[in-house]
Amino acid sequence: MKKVYFLQTCDTCRRILKAVNLDGFEKQEIKANPVTVTQLEEMRKLTDSYESLFNKRAKLYREMDLKNQNLAEADYKQYILNEYTFLKRPVFIVDNQTFIGNSKKVVESLKALLN
């Protein structure tokens, strides 16, 4: 399976999508087509926690003062399901590997796998 979850209005997502070979990828824009419980659980199976899928740079994260709360795994999951901005993006799934976020290391690893 090859799939990417992204936000169309995010400049960083658009830049990464242009830099990566997307042949054969199913693309899901998360604002227009929110992530389902099943999809989030599938992502979670390929990573170590819901927290690793959670975007702590989101403006809403600061506004809700979540940094000063003790969040459990169930909380991270629910926040991601309730608000698309809490999913760290983009999320690429290639077979049984997942590439989360936009760090240079993650993007380079993804490019190496696809090229």
C-alpha positions as CSV (number, residue, x, y, z in Angstrom):
1,M,0.0,0.0,0.0
2,K,1.2,3.5,-0.8
3,K,-0.7,6.4,0.7
4,V,-0.1,10.0,1.7
5,Y,-2.1,12.1,4.1
6,F,-1.5,15.8,3.6
7,L,-2.9,19.3,3.9
8,Q,-3.4,21.1,0.6
9,T,-3.0,24.6,2.2
10,C,0.3,23.7,3.8
11,D,3.3,25.0,1.8
12,T,5.6,22.5,3.4
13,C,3.3,19.6,2.4
14,R,3.1,20.9,-1.2
15,R,6.9,21.2,-1.4
16,I,7.4,17.7,-0.2
17,L,4.7,16.3,-2.5
18,K,6.5,17.9,-5.4
19,A,9.9,16.5,-4.4
20,V,8.7,12.9,-4.0
21,N,7.7,10.4,-6.8
22,L,3.9,9.9,-6.1
23,D,3.3,7.3,-8.8
24,G,0.9,4.7,-7.3
25,F,0.1,6.7,-4.2
26,E,-3.4,7.2,-2.9
27,K,-3.6,10.8,-1.8
28,Q,-5.9,12.0,1.0
29,E,-6.3,15.7,1.7
30,I,-7.1,15.7,5.5
31,K,-9.1,18.9,5.7
32,A,-11.6,17.9,2.9
33,N,-11.5,14.2,3.8
34,P,-10.7,13.8,7.5
35,V,-8.9,10.8,8.8
36,T,-11.2,8.0,10.1
37,V,-10.7,6.0,13.3
38,T,-9.7,3.0,11.2
39,Q,-7.1,5.0,9.2
40,L,-5.6,6.5,12.4
41,E,-5.5,3.0,14.0
42,E,-3.7,1.7,10.8
43,M,-1.1,4.5,11.1
44,R,-0.7,3.8,14.8
45,K,0.1,0.1,14.1
46,L,3.1,1.3,11.9
47,T,4.5,3.6,14.5
48,D,5.3,3.6,18.3
49,S,2.4,5.8,19.6
50,Y,-0.4,8.3,18.8
51,E,1.9,10.9,20.2
52,S,4.3,10.4,17.4
53,L,1.5,11.2,15.0
54,F,0.5,14.3,16.9
55,N,1.5,17.8,15.7
56,K,2.8,19.8,18.7
57,R,3.5,22.8,16.5
58,A,-0.2,23.4,15.7
59,K,-1.5,26.8,16.6
60,L,-4.4,25.2,18.4
61,Y,-2.0,23.2,20.6
62,R,-0.7,26.5,22.0
63,E,-4.2,28.1,22.2
64,M,-5.6,25.1,24.1
65,D,-2.5,25.1,26.4
66,L,-2.1,21.3,25.8
67,K,1.6,21.6,26.5
68,N,0.8,22.0,30.2
69,Q,-1.6,19.1,30.3
70,N,-0.7,15.5,31.0
71,L,-2.0,13.8,27.8
72,A,-2.5,10.1,27.5
73,E,-2.4,8.0,24.3
74,A,-6.2,8.1,24.1
75,D,-6.2,11.9,24.4
76,Y,-3.7,12.2,21.4
77,K,-5.9,9.9,19.4
78,Q,-9.1,11.8,20.1
79,Y,-7.5,15.2,19.4
80,I,-6.3,14.0,16.0
81,L,-9.7,12.7,15.2
82,N,-11.5,15.8,16.3
83,E,-9.2,18.3,14.5
84,Y,-7.2,17.7,11.3
85,T,-4.5,20.2,12.4
86,F,-3.3,17.9,15.1
87,L,-2.1,15.2,12.6
88,K,1.6,15.7,12.0
89,R,1.9,16.0,8.3
90,P,2.5,14.8,5.8
91,V,2.2,11.1,6.7
92,F,3.4,8.7,4.0
93,I,2.7,5.0,4.2
94,V,4.8,2.8,2.0
95,D,4.0,-0.9,2.4
96,N,4.6,-1.4,6.1
97,Q,6.7,1.7,6.7
98,T,5.5,5.1,7.8
99,F,7.2,8.5,7.3
100,I,5.7,11.1,9.6
101,G,6.3,14.8,9.4
102,N,8.5,17.1,7.4
103,S,11.9,16.8,9.0
104,K,14.8,16.7,6.5
105,K,15.8,13.2,7.8
106,V,12.3,11.8,7.3
107,V,12.0,13.3,3.8
108,E,15.4,12.0,2.8
109,S,14.6,8.5,4.0
110,L,11.4,8.5,2.0
111,K,13.1,9.7,-1.1
112,A,15.8,7.0,-0.7
113,L,13.1,4.4,-0.5
114,L,11.1,5.6,-3.5
115,N,14.0,6.3,-5.9
